[in-house]
Amino acid sequence: MARVINSDCVMCGTCRDNCPVGAISEGADKFEINPNECIDCGVCESVCPTGAISENN
């Protein structure tokens, strides 16, 4: 199950730069995770400075 990025995202790009499969891209007002590419490794969540990334429940 892919992770999701909420509105706390400050568009710093840390998650995108650390995603091992390139599943994160820049959206209109926050970064977005492609659920078809995400391998749910959790790296993005662990490096996000604002805690904007979480598991998609």
Secondary structure, DSSP 8 states (H G I E B T S, - for coil): --EEE-TT-----HHHHH-TT--EEE-SSSEEE-TTT-----HHHHH-TT--EEE--
